[in-house]
């Protein structure tokens, strides 16, 4: 343990000599957060078009549900199988699939007190909810006492906030900034290898696995500082410049868990690039281009809900998309530990695989 602490101190001393590189890690995502949140505020407010999956849960049984779903389908709305009951419907909507569930009570149309209930995903743009209500108005026009207004309930977000530009761009560009630790990690590693520092440590019988772990601690702290400052920018800086304020979740522990998992995946990527690259130029190209491609594919630069469905399936391959899913599960849906578990598991698995690959590559080059 003392060796590991000594390696961490060495990394902090090396990082203190690269203040410009550290500044980029904080200033770049902050600038993206402010610029993109303000530039895209109108797009998010109006709601970009996407195919909305909905279900109908009718007390009259599956035949009634299917008939009403067929009437509501079309023009951007796709029906899916009805959930088993209202509790299952709430859980599915909270997870975002389907985005809407219409609940039709018993004696609907015969009893004026029997009101329709619509469960809505909090990430669904308000304009699309309005579009569904308009179709519902037409479908129930001939039913006595059935015309809306109806009970509309946004599921999964007790704050009642609607999705906004800042809710997309703060976690998105935070993740992008976290993955850019690949540049300072690889720069420090290559300089130490060129100057003989790594060779001297190995000659003192410090295991290479310990050298890799020695770089994890300092950059993990840097990523957590990035998280705190970027969230603070969404809460204070963006509204100060005229945008919306980011509403933070009540479960800070879940937010920290997603940030920690993202950080370990980003550091693992940085260490693999550092070991694989022989020059700073190679590290810059591999790390920088890799990050940009992962960001473009994973819904960082272009939100996934405005992508075609075929592109949305490809986006699921990007680790930045996994991280964004985790942050959105907490920030937008007020999710539980079970909701962030898939994203965190994939990120931690990737981190372990990248660290193992870095160690294997180093061992192979020695033989």
N, C-alpha and C positions, 0 to 999 in steps of 0.2 A: 504493500500500500504506500509506503514511503517513496518507493521508486515512482509510482504513478503520480503522486502529488508533486514530486520534483519535476516530472515531465510536464505537468500542467503549468507549473510556474515558468518553466522554460518557454512554453507556448505563449503565455501572457507577455513575457518580456519581448518575444519576437513580434507579437501582434502590436505591442506598444510602439514599435518602430515603423509601423505601416498604418498611420492614422488616416491617410488618404483612402486606403483600401477599406478601412472600417467605416469611414464616412459614407462611401458609396453604398454599403450594405444597408445603411439607415436612410440616407437621403433619397436613393433611387426609388424604393417602394413607397416612401412618403409622397414623393412627387407624382408617381403614377396614381396613387390613391386619390389625391386631390384633383388632378387633371381629369382622370377618367370618371370620377364620381360627378364632377360638375358637367363634363362634356356629354355624358350619357343620361343625365337626370331626366330629360324629357322622354327619351326612348323608353326608359324603365317605367316612368309614370304612366305613359299611355299603354304600355304592355305590348311587346312584340308578339306577333301571331305565332301560335304553335297548336299542334293537335292536342285537344283536351280529352282525356279518358274519363268517362263517368259511368256510374252504375245507378240502378234504380232498385230500391228495396221496398216492396209493396206488401202490405199485410194480406192482400188477396192471394198471394202465392206467386210462384215463378212465372206463370203465364201472364199475369197482369203486369209484372215487372218487365217482362220481355216486350210486351206490346207497347208500353209507355216508352221504353228505351228506344224502340224502333222509331217511334214518332219524334223523339228528341234528337236522333242521330242526324249527322250531316253538317256541312259548313263548319268544319273544324272540331266537331264533337263526335267522339267514337265511343260506342257503348262497350261495356265489358260485363262479365258475370257478376250477378248480385252477391254481396257478402251474406254470411249466414244470419247475422242479426245486427242490431245497431251498435253493439260493443265492438264487433269485428269491423263494422264500417268505420267507426271512429279511429280504430287502430290503423286501418289501411290508408285512410285519408291523411292521418298524421305522418305516415311514411311517404305520402305523395303518390300513391298508386292504388286506386284511381284518385284523380284530383277533385272529383265531385261525387257525392252520393246523395241522391234524392230519396227521402224516406216518406212513403205514402202511408198514412195511418188507416186503421179500420174506419168504415163508414165515411170515407172521404167522398165529398160531394153530397152526401145525405145529411150530415151533421155539420152545421156552420162552425162548431168548435174544433172540428177535425182539420187541423192545418198541416200543410206540407212543411217538411223540414229539409233544408239543404245544408249538408256538411261540405265545407270548402277547405282546400289546401291553402295555407297562408301564403305560399309562394305563387299562387295563381294571380295574374294581373287582374285588377278590378274590371277592366273593360271586357275580359272574357267571361267573368261571372255575370256581368250585365247581359252579354250576348246569350248566355245559357238561360237566364231568366226570361229574356224575350222569347226564346223558343218554347220555354215552359208555359208562358202566357198563351201562346198559340195552341199548344197541345192540350191545355185544360180549358180552353175558351168555351167549349160546349158542355162542360160539367157544371152543374148547378152549385153555387156557393164555393166554387173551387178557384176562382181567379186569385192570383197573388195580390196583395203582399203575403209573404210566407216567412217562416222563421229561418233566418240565415245565420249559420254558426260557423265561424272560422275556427278550425280544429288545429290544435298544436301550438298556438301562439297566444298565451293569455294576455299579452300586452295589446293584442288587437292590431298590431302594426302590419302594414302591407309591404310586400317586397319592394325594394328601392335600389337605386343605383349604388348607394353607399353600402348596402348589405351584400351586394355582389362584389364590388370593387375592393373593399377593405380586406376581406379574407383572401381574395384572389391575388392581389398584388403583394400581400403579406407572404403568401406561399411562394410566389415568384422570387421575392427578396430572400427568403430563407434558403432556397435552393442555390442562390448565388454565392453561398459560402464556398462553393466549389472553387472559385477563383483564389481567394486568400489561402485556402487549405493547400491547393496544389502549388501555389507560388512558394509558400513556406517549405513544403516538402521538397520541391525541386532545388531550392536554394540550399537547404541543408544537405541534400545529397551531393550537390555540386561542390560545396565547401568542405565536405568530409565529415560533417557533424554526425550524420547517421552512421557512417563507418566507425567513428570513434565510440559511439554508443553501443554498437553491435560488438565491438572488440571488448567492451566491458561486460559482455554477456547479458545485455538487456534484450529480452526477446522482442522480435519484430511485432508480435501481437500486442505487446505492452506499448511499443512505440505508437501503434495505431490508436490504441485506447487513450494514450496520452494526448492525442489531438481531439478526442471526442469532448472532454469536459469543457474546455474553454469555448469551443464553438457552439456547444449546447447552450451555454449561458448567453452567448451573443444572440442566438436565435430566440431565446426567451425574452431578452431585452427588446429585440425587434418586434416580437408579438405585442408586448406591453405598449411600446411607443406607437405602433401602427394602429392599434385599437384606440389609443388616446387620440390619435390624429382623426379617426373617424368620428369620435365623440365630440371633439372640440374644434379642430382646425377646419374640417369640411363645413360644418354649419356656420362658423365664423366667416367663411368666404361665400356664404349664400346657399350652400347645399343642405341636405337633410342630415340630421344627427343619427349616428349609429346607436341603436338600442341594444345594450349588452344583456346577455342572459343572466339568470340567477345562479346557474350552475357553473361557477368558475372552475371547479375541479374538472368538469368535463372539457371545458375550453382548454385548460392546461394539458389535459391528457392528449387532445388532438394536436396541440402545438408541439408537445414533446415527441409524439410519434412522427410528426412531419419533420421535426428537427433531426431525429436520428436517421431517417431516410435520406435527407439532404446531406448530412455529414457522411453517410456511407457512400453516396454518389461522389462526393468530393474526394474521399480517400481512394476510391477506385480510379478516378481520373488522375489523381496525383501519382499513383503507382504506375499506371499505364503510360503516362506521358513522360517523354525524355527531355522536353524543353518547355519553357514557359509559353511559347507560341502554340505548341500542340495542346497544352492544357487549356489555354484560352479558347481555342477553336472548338475543341471537343466539349468542354464544359459549357461555354456560352451558347453554341449552336444546339447542344442537347437540351439545355434549359428552354431555349426559345421554341424548339419543336414541341417539347412536352407542354409548354404553356399554350401554344396555339391549338394543340390537339385536345388539351384537358379542360377547356372552358375558361381559361384565364383571360386571354385576349378577346375572345368572342364567347359570350355566354352560351352554354350548351342548349338552353331552351330555344334559342333562335336558330340553331343548327338543324339541318335536315335529320330525319330519324336515322339514316344510314351513318351519318357523321357522329351522332350521339352514341351509337354503339362502339365506334372506333375510339371515341373520347374516353371510354371506360378503361382503356389500356394505359392511360397516362397516370403516373403516381400523383401528379398535381391534381387530377380529377378526384382521386381518392381523398386527398387532403381537403379539397373544397367540399366534398360531400360531408366529411366529418365536421367541418366548421359550420356548414349550413344546417346540419342536424341539430346543432346546439343553438346557433344564433336565430335561425328562422323558425324551427319547429319545436324549440324548447325540449329537445329530446332527452332520453335517458341514456344510461351507460350501454344498454343493449343497442341503442340506435347508432352510437359511434363505434361500437365494437368491430363491425366489418371493416370500416375504413382504417381504424387503428391497427387491426390485425394485419391487413395487407401492407401498411406502411412499415410496421415492425418486421414483418417477414422480408420485405424488400431490403430493409437496413441490414438484417442478418446476412442475407444473400450477397449484398454488395461488399460487406466487410470480409466475408469468406472468400469472395472472388479476388479482392485486393490482396489478401494474405496468400492465396494460391498462386496468383500471378507473380508475386515477389519471390516465392519459393521456387517457382519454375525458372525464373530468370537467373537464380543463383546456381542452379544445377547445369 
